[in-house]
Amino acid sequence: MGRVVRLFGRIRETWNRSRAARRTERNKERNAGGGSRSHNLFEAAAAYVSACVDDDQDRIDEAAGRVSPEALSFGVNELACRAVLALARERDEPPRDVARALLGLPAM
């Protein structure tokens, strides 16, 4: 019985080392040229939105996989707020009017 337990222990250790090596390799590929750092939710949001504009499903999937869905949603929301604010300042209009115009809604 002890030999079987040791065998499974070695299999588990080998599996864990293999998983860690694959994870490290994936991180190296993702961070190539950029140093080792985690994905920034704002970078993921920007990549996601630009991929949606280009209708590029591969890039959409890749960007969506960088961070959790909640973080991506927060990042996209923040990007939308900043974009509407920037356009409102540029057009010298209230943000509400700019947001409604972007969505094709009538002015209030």
Rosetta constraint file for C-alpha pairs under 8 A:
AtomPair CA 1 CA 5 HARMONIC 6.49 0.50
AtomPair CA 2 CA 6 HARMONIC 6.19 0.50
AtomPair CA 3 CA 7 HARMONIC 6.06 0.50
AtomPair CA 4 CA 8 HARMONIC 6.20 0.50
AtomPair CA 5 CA 9 HARMONIC 6.06 0.50
AtomPair CA 6 CA 10 HARMONIC 6.18 0.50
AtomPair CA 7 CA 11 HARMONIC 6.24 0.50
AtomPair CA 8 CA 12 HARMONIC 6.05 0.50
AtomPair CA 9 CA 13 HARMONIC 6.18 0.50
AtomPair CA 10 CA 14 HARMONIC 6.06 0.50
AtomPair CA 11 CA 15 HARMONIC 6.06 0.50
AtomPair CA 12 CA 16 HARMONIC 6.12 0.50
AtomPair CA 13 CA 17 HARMONIC 6.18 0.50
AtomPair CA 14 CA 18 HARMONIC 6.10 0.50
AtomPair CA 15 CA 19 HARMONIC 6.13 0.50
AtomPair CA 16 CA 20 HARMONIC 6.12 0.50
AtomPair CA 17 CA 21 HARMONIC 6.10 0.50
AtomPair CA 18 CA 22 HARMONIC 6.17 0.50
AtomPair CA 19 CA 23 HARMONIC 6.08 0.50
AtomPair CA 20 CA 24 HARMONIC 6.08 0.50
AtomPair CA 21 CA 25 HARMONIC 6.11 0.50
AtomPair CA 22 CA 26 HARMONIC 6.13 0.50
AtomPair CA 23 CA 27 HARMONIC 6.19 0.50
AtomPair CA 24 CA 28 HARMONIC 6.17 0.50
AtomPair CA 25 CA 29 HARMONIC 6.25 0.50
AtomPair CA 26 CA 30 HARMONIC 6.17 0.50
AtomPair CA 27 CA 31 HARMONIC 6.00 0.50
AtomPair CA 27 CA 36 HARMONIC 7.70 0.50
AtomPair CA 28 CA 32 HARMONIC 5.75 0.50
AtomPair CA 28 CA 36 HARMONIC 7.35 0.50
AtomPair CA 31 CA 35 HARMONIC 5.87 0.50
AtomPair CA 31 CA 36 HARMONIC 5.91 0.50
AtomPair CA 31 CA 37 HARMONIC 7.05 0.50
AtomPair CA 39 CA 43 HARMONIC 7.28 0.50
AtomPair CA 39 CA 44 HARMONIC 7.15 0.50
AtomPair CA 39 CA 66 HARMONIC 6.28 0.50
AtomPair CA 39 CA 67 HARMONIC 6.94 0.50
AtomPair CA 40 CA 44 HARMONIC 6.33 0.50
AtomPair CA 40 CA 67 HARMONIC 7.91 0.50
AtomPair CA 41 CA 45 HARMONIC 6.06 0.50
AtomPair CA 41 CA 66 HARMONIC 7.87 0.50
AtomPair CA 41 CA 67 HARMONIC 6.30 0.50
AtomPair CA 41 CA 71 HARMONIC 6.15 0.50
AtomPair CA 41 CA 72 HARMONIC 6.17 0.50
AtomPair CA 41 CA 75 HARMONIC 5.86 0.50
AtomPair CA 42 CA 46 HARMONIC 6.07 0.50
AtomPair CA 42 CA 72 HARMONIC 7.85 0.50
AtomPair CA 42 CA 75 HARMONIC 5.20 0.50
AtomPair CA 42 CA 76 HARMONIC 7.68 0.50
AtomPair CA 42 CA 79 HARMONIC 7.73 0.50
AtomPair CA 43 CA 47 HARMONIC 6.12 0.50
AtomPair CA 44 CA 48 HARMONIC 5.96 0.50
AtomPair CA 44 CA 63 HARMONIC 5.28 0.50
AtomPair CA 44 CA 64 HARMONIC 7.02 0.50
AtomPair CA 44 CA 66 HARMONIC 6.31 0.50
AtomPair CA 44 CA 67 HARMONIC 7.02 0.50
AtomPair CA 44 CA 72 HARMONIC 6.81 0.50
AtomPair CA 44 CA 75 HARMONIC 7.64 0.50
AtomPair CA 45 CA 49 HARMONIC 6.08 0.50
AtomPair CA 45 CA 63 HARMONIC 7.32 0.50
AtomPair CA 45 CA 72 HARMONIC 5.71 0.50
AtomPair CA 45 CA 73 HARMONIC 7.81 0.50
AtomPair CA 45 CA 75 HARMONIC 5.12 0.50
AtomPair CA 45 CA 76 HARMONIC 5.10 0.50
AtomPair CA 45 CA 79 HARMONIC 7.35 0.50
AtomPair CA 46 CA 50 HARMONIC 6.09 0.50
AtomPair CA 46 CA 75 HARMONIC 7.97 0.50
AtomPair CA 46 CA 76 HARMONIC 7.36 0.50
AtomPair CA 46 CA 79 HARMONIC 7.36 0.50
AtomPair CA 47 CA 51 HARMONIC 5.99 0.50
AtomPair CA 47 CA 59 HARMONIC 7.56 0.50
AtomPair CA 47 CA 60 HARMONIC 7.58 0.50
AtomPair CA 47 CA 63 HARMONIC 5.85 0.50
AtomPair CA 48 CA 52 HARMONIC 6.17 0.50
AtomPair CA 48 CA 59 HARMONIC 7.13 0.50
AtomPair CA 48 CA 60 HARMONIC 5.25 0.50
AtomPair CA 48 CA 63 HARMONIC 5.15 0.50
AtomPair CA 48 CA 64 HARMONIC 6.50 0.50
AtomPair CA 49 CA 53 HARMONIC 6.25 0.50
AtomPair CA 49 CA 60 HARMONIC 7.93 0.50
AtomPair CA 49 CA 76 HARMONIC 7.23 0.50
AtomPair CA 50 CA 54 HARMONIC 6.30 0.50
AtomPair CA 51 CA 55 HARMONIC 5.87 0.50
AtomPair CA 51 CA 56 HARMONIC 5.24 0.50
AtomPair CA 51 CA 57 HARMONIC 7.26 0.50
AtomPair CA 51 CA 59 HARMONIC 5.60 0.50
AtomPair CA 51 CA 60 HARMONIC 5.35 0.50
AtomPair CA 52 CA 56 HARMONIC 6.34 0.50
AtomPair CA 52 CA 57 HARMONIC 7.57 0.50
AtomPair CA 52 CA 60 HARMONIC 6.36 0.50
AtomPair CA 56 CA 60 HARMONIC 6.19 0.50
AtomPair CA 57 CA 61 HARMONIC 6.08 0.50
AtomPair CA 58 CA 62 HARMONIC 6.20 0.50
AtomPair CA 59 CA 63 HARMONIC 6.00 0.50
AtomPair CA 60 CA 64 HARMONIC 6.02 0.50
AtomPair CA 61 CA 65 HARMONIC 6.14 0.50
AtomPair CA 62 CA 66 HARMONIC 6.69 0.50
AtomPair CA 63 CA 67 HARMONIC 7.80 0.50
AtomPair CA 64 CA 68 HARMONIC 7.65 0.50
AtomPair CA 64 CA 69 HARMONIC 7.12 0.50
AtomPair CA 64 CA 72 HARMONIC 6.93 0.50
AtomPair CA 67 CA 71 HARMONIC 6.16 0.50
AtomPair CA 67 CA 72 HARMONIC 6.21 0.50
AtomPair CA 68 CA 72 HARMONIC 6.19 0.50
AtomPair CA 69 CA 73 HARMONIC 6.07 0.50
AtomPair CA 70 CA 74 HARMONIC 6.24 0.50
AtomPair CA 71 CA 75 HARMONIC 6.12 0.50
AtomPair CA 72 CA 76 HARMONIC 6.07 0.50
AtomPair CA 73 CA 77 HARMONIC 6.09 0.50
AtomPair CA 74 CA 78 HARMONIC 6.14 0.50
AtomPair CA 75 CA 79 HARMONIC 6.10 0.50
AtomPair CA 76 CA 80 HARMONIC 6.14 0.50
AtomPair CA 77 CA 81 HARMONIC 6.24 0.50
AtomPair CA 78 CA 82 HARMONIC 6.18 0.50
AtomPair CA 79 CA 83 HARMONIC 6.01 0.50
AtomPair CA 80 CA 84 HARMONIC 6.10 0.50
AtomPair CA 81 CA 85 HARMONIC 6.12 0.50
AtomPair CA 82 CA 86 HARMONIC 6.05 0.50
AtomPair CA 83 CA 87 HARMONIC 6.15 0.50
AtomPair CA 84 CA 88 HARMONIC 5.98 0.50
AtomPair CA 84 CA 95 HARMONIC 6.05 0.50
AtomPair CA 84 CA 98 HARMONIC 6.48 0.50
AtomPair CA 84 CA 99 HARMONIC 6.12 0.50
AtomPair CA 85 CA 89 HARMONIC 6.20 0.50
AtomPair CA 85 CA 95 HARMONIC 5.81 0.50
AtomPair CA 86 CA 90 HARMONIC 6.15 0.50
AtomPair CA 87 CA 91 HARMONIC 5.96 0.50
AtomPair CA 87 CA 95 HARMONIC 7.85 0.50
AtomPair CA 87 CA 98 HARMONIC 7.09 0.50
AtomPair CA 88 CA 92 HARMONIC 5.57 0.50
AtomPair CA 88 CA 93 HARMONIC 4.95 0.50
AtomPair CA 88 CA 94 HARMONIC 5.79 0.50
AtomPair CA 88 CA 95 HARMONIC 5.12 0.50
AtomPair CA 88 CA 98 HARMONIC 5.96 0.50
AtomPair CA 89 CA 93 HARMONIC 6.61 0.50
AtomPair CA 89 CA 94 HARMONIC 7.99 0.50
AtomPair CA 93 CA 97 HARMONIC 6.75 0.50
AtomPair CA 93 CA 98 HARMONIC 6.80 0.50
AtomPair CA 94 CA 98 HARMONIC 6.55 0.50
AtomPair CA 95 CA 99 HARMONIC 6.04 0.50
AtomPair CA 96 CA 100 HARMONIC 6.17 0.50
AtomPair CA 97 CA 101 HARMONIC 6.07 0.50
AtomPair CA 97 CA 107 HARMONIC 6.08 0.50
AtomPair CA 97 CA 108 HARMONIC 7.46 0.50
AtomPair CA 98 CA 102 HARMONIC 6.14 0.50
AtomPair CA 99 CA 103 HARMONIC 6.38 0.50
AtomPair CA 100 CA 104 HARMONIC 6.14 0.50
AtomPair CA 100 CA 105 HARMONIC 4.90 0.50
AtomPair CA 100 CA 106 HARMONIC 6.70 0.50
AtomPair CA 100 CA 107 HARMONIC 6.58 0.50
AtomPair CA 101 CA 105 HARMONIC 5.68 0.50
AtomPair CA 101 CA 106 HARMONIC 6.98 0.50
AtomPair CA 101 CA 107 HARMONIC 7.14 0.50
